Amino acid sequence: MSGKIKFTNTGPAGKIHYTEGFLKKNSCEFYWGFSGGDTVATVWFPSADKWGAKYPWAAGRHKEILETVAAQTRKEMARSATIKWEADRFHLVKSSPRIITTSIPPHRNRPQ
């Protein structure tokens, strides 16, 4: 089942709300913050061993829900970023640009 995702901002950080259901709504809430260097943003969530206790309605769906949240977060915040996973967070990291060399290789000495 796919849920709805809503972003709220409070300065350089905020929350991501993942909600499922029509009459009875179930939701997860994750914190995010802009980062520095090559990392555009970081999103924190309960690790797999704590997921079921925090969100019993979504027990066993840790990976499914987080992959959905990560894909939508990437689409909203940094389409070209790469997602780097840790046990309790993921990072949106700038993708390395391709290096194109336009210079001519140095001239080798020719025998005279």
N, C-alpha and C positions, 0 to 999 in steps of 0.2 A: 504494500500500500504506500502510495506516495503522499507526502504531506506538503503543506504550504510553508514557505519560509519568509520571514519578515526580519528586516534589519533595523535596529535603532541605533542612532549615533549620539554620543555624549562627548563631543570634542574628538580627540584622537583615539577613541575607543567606543565600545558599545556592546550590544547584545544581539544574538541571533536567536530568533524564536522559531522552532520547528513545531508545527501543529498538524494533527490528524484528527479526523472524525467530523461528524456532522452534528448530531444531537449531543453526543458526549464527546467533548474535545479533550484530547490528550496532547500534552506539549512537553518539549524539552527546551531548555534555555542554556545558551553557551555564551561565554564572554569572548570578545575579540579586541585586539588592539593593533594599531599601526606599529610597525617596527622600523629598524634602521638597517643601513647597509643594503645587502642584496635581498633581505627579507622584507616583503611589502607589509604583511600582516600575519598575526598569530591568532589562532582560535583554540581555546581551552575547553576540554570536556572530561567527564569521568572516564577513567581507564576501564577496560573491559571487566575487570574483577569487581568494580564498584558500580557499574552501569545498572544492573538489575535492581540493586537496592535503591538507587536514586530514581529510576524510571521503571517500576515493575510492569507497567503496561507494555513496555518495549523490550522486555527481557529477551535475550537471544537475538536482538536486532541491532546491536551495537554497530557492526560494520556497515550494514545496509543503510541505516539512518545517517551515519557520519559521512559515508561516501556521497550521499545525496546533498548533505549540507556543504561538504567541501567543493563539490562541482558547482553548486549555485553560488557559493562565496567567491570562487575563482571567477565565475562569469560576471559577477557584480563588481568585484574590486580590482581584478588584475587578470584579464583574459589570457595573456601570454605567459602567466606565471606557472611554475611547476609546484605541485603539492608535495611537501616533505612531511612524512608522518612520524610522530613519536607516540608513546603509550597514552599520553593524556593531552595531546595537542597536535595541531598540524600548522605548518607554515606555508604561506604563499611566497615563493622565492622567484626572483627575476630570472628568466631564462637567459642563458648566455647568448649574446648575439654571435652570429657567424662572422668570423674574421675573413675579410676579403682583402687580399693583397693586390694592390694596384701598382706597386713599384716594380721596376725592372730589376732582375737580379744583377749583382755587380758583374762588370766586364772582367773576364779573365785575361791575364796577360797573354798576348799572342807572341809566339816566337818571331823574331825579326829576321 
